[in-house]
Amino acid sequence: MLKENLAHVEERITEACLRAGRKREDVTLVAVSKTKPVEMLREAYGLGIRVFGENKVQEIRDKYDSMPSDVRWHMIGHLQTNKVKYIIDKVELIHSVDSLKLAEVIEKEAAKHNRKADILLEVNVAEETSKFGLKTVEVLPVYEKIAQFPHINVRGLMTIAPFVENPEENRSVFADLRKLSVDITEKNIDNVNVSILSMGMTNDYEVAIEEGATMVRVGTGIFGARDYSVH
Ligand SMILES: *Cc1c(COP(=O)(O)O)cnc(C)c1O
């Protein structure tokens, strides 16, 4: 099943890239493996997946040692400041930085490990009260500040679009995030460069790619529905 799912997702990514006149290699597929057992992650690894997205610190710690060392772990869920220390040396990218305070803690922990942490700023484009993330108007000032931190590379922006029946309804959300990235880049601020746009999930990643996503986070489409009752 996983093999067929992955082939299907891969095909749809390729087609979305074609429609948008973009190169397939400009879009990174993050396989969102949260709640899924390590056996499934290993199977995905065997099929060529290297980038895995998880949304819980504990789950990354649990799975980390059970997977090959060339796996690139992405933290995509809300991150509490007191838990940064557990994953700072394990993740390639933190997608979900939503406050200056969190960035300050990441800076401190990255410094301890003498490394530079790659992060994205999470933007609550649709301003849903149920979601984390900076408001669009807050992004530039926070971006500029964090860009000066010596142990952080701000690589771009991430958003979680609203849950909708028809993915077309999220097109404007993705277009808005892309516009924000262009606006920030055009200001030509030192150290400020927005190259990654993490947007699009199982329900809407094709629309996100058409609107400029460079990373899509696909869980259900690869691993099947999640069963939260067992957790
Ligand atoms: C769970 C999750 C995803 C994947 O969602 P699917 O609809 O299963 O593809 C993507 N991004 C974030 C931040 C998530 O928490």
Ligand as a Chemical Component Dictionary entry (heavy atoms), coordinates in Angstrom:
data_LIG
# 
_chem_comp.id                   LIG 
_chem_comp.type                 NON-POLYMER 
_chem_comp.pdbx_formal_charge   0 
_chem_comp.three_letter_code    LIG 
# 
loop_
_chem_comp_atom.comp_id 
_chem_comp_atom.atom_id 
_chem_comp_atom.alt_atom_id 
_chem_comp_atom.type_symbol 
_chem_comp_atom.charge 
_chem_comp_atom.model_Cartn_x 
_chem_comp_atom.model_Cartn_y 
_chem_comp_atom.model_Cartn_z 
_chem_comp_atom.pdbx_ordinal 
LIG C1 C1 C 0 -0.116 16.245 10.306 1  
LIG C2 C2 C 0 0.499  17.383 9.603  2  
LIG C3 C3 C 0 0.687  17.349 8.206  3  
LIG C4 C4 C 0 0.232  16.210 7.317  4  
LIG O1 O1 O 0 -1.156 16.176 7.222  5  
LIG P1 P1 P 0 -1.883 15.220 6.174  6  
LIG O2 O2 O 0 -3.196 15.850 5.957  7  
LIG O3 O3 O 0 -1.980 13.878 6.833  8  
LIG O4 O4 O 0 -1.053 15.170 4.956  9  
LIG C5 C5 C 0 1.319  18.432 7.612  10 
LIG N1 N1 N 0 1.746  19.494 8.340  11 
LIG C6 C6 C 0 1.580  19.550 9.673  12 
LIG C7 C7 C 0 2.080  20.745 10.400 13 
LIG C8 C8 C 0 0.954  18.510 10.351 14 
LIG O5 O5 O 0 0.800  18.594 11.667 15 
# 
loop_
_chem_comp_bond.comp_id 
_chem_comp_bond.atom_id_1 
_chem_comp_bond.atom_id_2 
_chem_comp_bond.value_order 
_chem_comp_bond.pdbx_ordinal 
LIG C1 C2 SING 1  
LIG C2 C3 SING 2  
LIG C2 C8 DOUB 3  
LIG C3 C4 SING 4  
LIG C3 C5 DOUB 5  
LIG C4 O1 SING 6  
LIG O1 P1 SING 7  
LIG P1 O2 DOUB 8  
LIG P1 O3 SING 9  
LIG P1 O4 SING 10 
LIG C5 N1 SING 11 
LIG N1 C6 DOUB 12 
LIG C6 C7 SING 13 
LIG C6 C8 SING 14 
LIG C8 O5 SING 15 
# 
